[in-house]
Amino acid sequence: MTIISNTVDYLDQDTLLEGFFAFDDQIEGQRPVVLYSPHMKIEQTIMHR
């Protein structure tokens, strides 16, 4: 089993958020995924204000 994970930045109006996802790349076709969201990127949000 090889777990691939990554983060993705996205905006909710003017708030920068960070999501996290992980999945097993050894499974072909449809597969379960873990998606965790949101996580405020504090350093970016403070600088943005």
C-alpha distances in whole Angstrom, upper triangle without the diagonal:
4,6,10,13,16,20,23,26,29,32,34,38,38,35,32,29,26,23,19,16,12,10,6,7,6,8,12,15,16,13,13,14,15,18,21,24,27,27,30,30,33,35,35,36,39,40,40,43
4,6,10,13,17,20,23,26,30,31,35,35,33,30,27,23,20,17,14,10,8,5,6,6,9,12,15,16,13,13,13,14,17,19,22,25,25,28,28,31,32,32,34,36,37,37,40
4,6,10,14,16,20,23,26,28,32,32,29,26,23,19,17,13,10,7,5,4,6,8,10,13,15,15,12,12,10,11,13,15,18,21,21,24,24,27,28,28,30,33,33,34,36
4,7,11,13,17,20,23,25,29,29,27,23,20,17,14,11,8,5,5,6,7,10,12,14,15,15,13,12,10,11,12,14,17,19,19,22,22,25,26,26,27,30,31,31,34
4,7,10,14,17,20,22,26,26,23,20,17,13,11,7,6,4,7,9,10,13,15,16,18,17,14,13,10,9,10,11,14,16,15,18,18,21,22,22,24,27,27,27,30
4,7,10,13,17,19,23,22,20,17,14,10,9,6,6,7,9,12,13,16,17,19,20,19,16,15,12,11,10,11,12,14,13,16,15,19,19,19,21,24,24,24,27
4,7,10,13,16,19,19,16,13,10,7,6,4,6,9,12,15,16,20,20,22,22,21,19,17,13,12,10,9,10,11,10,12,12,15,16,15,17,20,20,20,23
4,7,10,13,16,16,14,11,8,6,5,6,8,11,14,18,18,22,22,23,22,21,19,18,14,13,10,10,10,10,10,12,11,15,16,14,16,19,19,18,21
4,7,10,13,12,10,7,6,4,6,9,11,15,18,21,22,25,26,26,26,24,23,21,18,16,13,12,10,10,9,10,9,12,13,11,12,16,16,15,18
4,7,10,10,8,6,5,6,8,11,13,17,20,23,24,27,27,27,26,25,24,22,19,17,14,13,10,9,10,10,10,13,14,12,12,16,16,14,17
4,6,6,6,5,6,9,11,14,17,20,23,27,27,31,31,31,30,27,27,25,22,20,16,15,12,10,11,10,10,13,14,11,10,14,15,12,14
4,6,5,7,7,10,12,16,18,22,25,28,29,33,32,32,31,28,27,25,22,21,17,15,12,10,11,10,12,14,16,13,11,15,16,13,14
4,6,8,10,14,15,19,22,25,28,32,33,36,35,35,34,31,31,29,26,24,21,19,15,13,15,13,14,15,17,14,12,15,16,12,13
4,6,9,13,16,19,22,26,29,33,33,37,37,37,36,33,33,31,27,26,22,20,16,14,14,11,12,13,14,11,8,11,12,8,9
4,6,10,13,16,20,23,27,30,31,35,35,35,34,32,31,28,25,23,19,17,13,11,10,8,8,9,11,9,6,10,11,8,10
4,7,10,14,17,20,24,27,28,32,32,33,32,30,28,26,23,21,17,15,12,9,9,6,6,8,10,7,6,10,11,9,11
4,7,10,14,17,21,24,25,29,29,30,29,27,25,23,19,17,13,11,8,6,5,5,6,9,11,9,9,12,14,12,14
4,7,10,14,17,21,22,26,26,27,26,24,23,20,17,14,11,9,7,6,5,6,6,10,12,11,11,15,16,15,18
4,7,10,14,18,19,22,22,23,23,21,19,17,13,10,7,6,5,5,6,9,10,13,15,14,15,18,19,19,21
4,7,11,14,16,19,19,21,21,19,17,14,10,8,6,5,6,8,9,12,12,16,17,17,18,21,22,22,24
4,7,11,12,16,16,17,17,15,13,11,7,5,4,6,9,11,12,15,16,19,21,20,22,25,26,25,28
4,7,9,12,13,15,16,14,11,9,6,5,7,9,12,15,15,19,19,22,24,24,25,28,29,29,31
4,6,9,9,11,12,11,8,7,5,7,9,12,15,18,19,22,23,26,28,27,28,32,32,32,35
4,6,6,9,11,11,8,8,8,10,13,16,19,22,23,26,26,30,31,30,32,35,36,36,38
4,5,7,10,11,9,10,10,13,15,18,21,24,24,27,28,31,32,31,33,36,36,36,39
4,6,10,11,10,12,13,15,18,21,24,27,28,31,31,34,35,35,37,40,40,40,43
4,7,8,7,9,11,14,17,20,23,26,28,31,32,35,36,36,37,40,41,40,43
4,7,7,11,12,16,18,22,25,28,29,32,33,36,38,37,38,41,42,41,44
4,6,10,12,16,18,22,24,27,29,32,33,36,38,36,37,41,41,40,43
4,7,9,13,15,19,21,24,26,29,31,34,36,35,35,39,40,38,41
4,6,10,13,16,19,22,24,27,29,32,34,33,34,37,38,37,40
4,7,10,13,16,19,21,25,26,30,32,31,31,35,36,35,37
4,6,10,13,16,18,21,23,26,28,27,28,31,32,31,34
4,7,10,13,15,18,20,23,25,25,25,28,30,29,31
4,7,9,12,15,17,20,22,22,22,25,26,26,28
4,7,8,12,14,17,19,19,19,22,24,23,25
3,6,9,12,14,17,16,16,19,21,20,22
4,6,9,12,15,14,13,16,19,18,19
4,6,9,12,12,11,14,16,16,17
4,6,9,9,8,10,13,12,14
4,6,6,6,9,10,11,13
4,5,5,6,8,10,11
4,6,5,6,9,11
4,6,5,6,9
4,5,5,7
4,5,6
4,6
4
